[in-house]
C-alpha cells in the first residue's frame, strides 16, 4: 500500500539525495527526464548505472553499495523482478526510502524494506509526485486530487 499525501510530502520535503538506479544518459528516457527535473528543483541526484561514467554532471556508480555518499531515496527505474537485490542494497546502505517508479511493483521487496524501517512508494513517479505536491502541476490544468485554497508554506528545497 502506498503512503498518503502527507507522507509523500514528508518524504520529498525531508530527503534531498536521490540515487536513481537505472538512470539513462539519453535525454528522451523517462529516467533522465525525472532525474533532471529533481536536480533542477534542488535535489542531489546520484546516477547508478554501470553503463556510464557520468550522467547529468554527476559521477555514475555501478551499484548502490559503491556510492560513498549518504543516500536518502533509492529511486528504481528497473523492472519489477529486478527490485529485490536493489531493496537489499537500499537496506544495507541505510537509505530512508525505496521508491519504485510507475509500473514497478514488487510486494516482497516492499515488505522487506518496510520491515527494515524504510518508507516504500511503488508505481509512482517521483517527478510527478513532486510536481503534484509542490511544483504547480495544478497550474497547468492537471487534476492533482488535492483541494486547498493555500499553497504549502514550505518548499522541499
C-alpha positions as CSV (number, residue, x, y, z in Angstrom):
1,X,0.0,0.0,0.0
2,X,1.3,3.4,-1.0
3,X,1.7,6.3,1.5
4,X,-0.8,9.1,1.9
5,X,-0.3,12.6,0.7
6,X,1.1,13.8,4.0
7,X,3.7,11.0,4.0
8,X,4.7,11.8,0.4
9,X,5.1,15.4,1.3
10,X,7.3,14.5,4.3
11,X,9.4,12.1,2.1
12,X,10.0,14.8,-0.6
13,X,10.5,17.6,2.0
14,X,13.0,15.8,4.3
15,X,15.1,13.8,1.8
16,X,17.3,15.6,-0.6
17,X,19.7,12.9,-2.0
18,X,18.3,10.6,-4.6
19,X,20.1,7.6,-6.1
20,X,18.5,6.8,-9.4
21,X,19.0,3.2,-10.2
22,X,18.9,2.6,-13.9
23,X,19.3,6.3,-14.8
24,X,19.9,6.7,-18.6
25,X,22.2,9.3,-20.2
26,X,19.7,9.5,-23.1
27,X,17.6,12.7,-22.7
28,X,14.5,11.1,-24.1
29,X,14.3,8.4,-21.5
30,X,11.9,8.8,-18.6
31,X,14.6,8.2,-16.0
32,X,16.7,11.1,-17.4
33,X,13.7,13.4,-17.5
34,X,12.6,12.7,-13.9
35,X,16.2,13.0,-12.6
36,X,16.8,16.3,-14.4
37,X,13.6,17.7,-13.0
38,X,14.5,16.7,-9.5
39,X,18.1,18.0,-9.9
40,X,16.6,21.3,-11.2
41,X,14.4,21.5,-8.1
42,X,17.3,21.3,-5.6
43,X,17.8,17.6,-5.1
44,X,21.1,15.9,-5.4
45,X,20.9,13.1,-8.0
46,X,23.4,10.2,-7.9
47,X,23.2,8.1,-11.0
48,X,23.5,4.3,-10.5
49,X,24.1,2.5,-13.8
50,X,27.3,0.5,-14.8
51,X,26.9,1.6,-18.4
52,X,28.0,5.2,-17.9
53,X,30.9,7.2,-16.4
54,X,28.6,10.2,-15.6
55,X,25.1,11.4,-16.1
56,X,23.7,15.0,-15.5
57,X,27.1,16.1,-14.4
58,X,27.3,13.6,-11.6
59,X,29.7,10.6,-11.4
60,X,27.8,7.4,-12.1
61,X,28.2,4.3,-9.9
62,X,27.9,0.6,-10.8
63,X,25.8,-0.2,-7.7
64,X,24.3,1.4,-4.7
65,X,26.9,-0.1,-2.5
66,X,29.6,1.7,-4.5
67,X,28.2,5.2,-3.6
68,X,30.3,6.8,-0.9
69,X,27.7,9.4,0.0
70,X,24.7,9.1,2.2
71,X,21.5,8.3,0.1
72,X,18.0,9.3,1.3
73,X,15.9,7.9,-1.6
74,X,16.6,5.0,-3.8
75,X,14.6,5.7,-7.0
76,X,14.2,2.5,-9.1
77,X,13.9,2.6,-12.9
78,X,14.2,-1.1,-13.2
79,X,11.8,-4.0,-13.9
80,X,9.8,-5.3,-11.0
81,X,11.7,-8.6,-10.9
82,X,15.0,-6.7,-10.5
83,X,13.9,-4.9,-7.3
84,X,14.7,-7.5,-4.6
85,X,18.5,-7.0,-4.8
86,X,18.1,-3.3,-5.1
87,X,15.9,-3.3,-1.9
88,X,18.6,-5.4,-0.1
89,X,21.2,-2.8,-1.2
90,X,19.0,0.1,0.0
91,X,18.6,-1.5,3.4
92,X,22.4,-2.2,3.6
93,X,23.4,1.4,2.8
94,X,20.9,2.9,5.3
95,X,18.6,4.6,2.8
96,X,15.4,6.0,4.1
97,X,13.1,5.4,1.2
98,X,12.7,2.8,-1.5
99,X,10.8,4.4,-4.4
100,X,9.6,2.2,-7.4
101,X,8.6,4.1,-10.5
102,X,5.4,3.9,-12.5
103,X,4.7,0.3,-13.5
104,X,7.3,-1.1,-11.0
105,X,5.7,-3.2,-8.2
106,X,7.4,-5.9,-6.1
107,X,5.4,-6.7,-2.9
108,X,8.1,-9.0,-1.4
109,X,10.8,-6.4,-1.8
110,X,8.5,-3.7,-0.5
111,X,7.6,-5.7,2.6
112,X,11.3,-6.4,3.3
113,X,12.1,-2.7,3.0
114,X,9.2,-1.8,5.3
115,X,10.3,-4.3,7.9
116,X,13.8,-2.7,7.8
117,X,12.2,0.7,8.5
118,X,12.2,2.2,5.1
119,X,9.3,4.2,3.6
120,X,8.2,2.5,0.4
121,X,6.5,4.0,-2.6
122,X,5.5,1.8,-5.6
123,X,4.0,2.5,-9.0
124,X,4.5,6.3,-8.7
125,X,6.9,8.8,-10.3
126,X,9.0,10.9,-8.0
127,X,8.9,13.8,-10.6
128,X,5.1,13.6,-11.0
129,X,4.5,13.5,-7.2
130,X,6.9,16.4,-6.6
131,X,5.1,18.5,-9.3
132,X,1.7,17.5,-7.9
133,X,2.5,18.4,-4.3
134,X,5.0,21.3,-4.7
135,X,5.6,22.2,-8.3
136,X,2.4,23.7,-9.6
137,X,1.2,20.9,-11.7
138,X,-2.3,22.2,-10.9
139,X,-1.5,25.4,-12.7
140,X,-1.2,23.5,-15.9
141,X,-4.8,22.3,-15.5
142,X,-4.0,18.9,-14.2
143,X,-6.3,17.4,-11.6
144,X,-3.9,16.8,-8.7
145,X,-6.7,15.4,-6.5
146,X,-5.6,18.0,-3.8
147,X,-8.0,20.6,-2.7
148,X,-6.6,23.6,-0.9
149,X,-7.1,27.4,-1.0
150,X,-3.5,27.9,0.0
151,X,-0.1,26.8,-1.2
152,X,2.2,24.9,1.2
153,X,4.1,27.2,3.5
154,X,7.4,25.5,2.8
155,X,9.2,24.1,-0.2
156,X,11.3,21.0,-0.2
157,X,14.4,22.8,-1.3
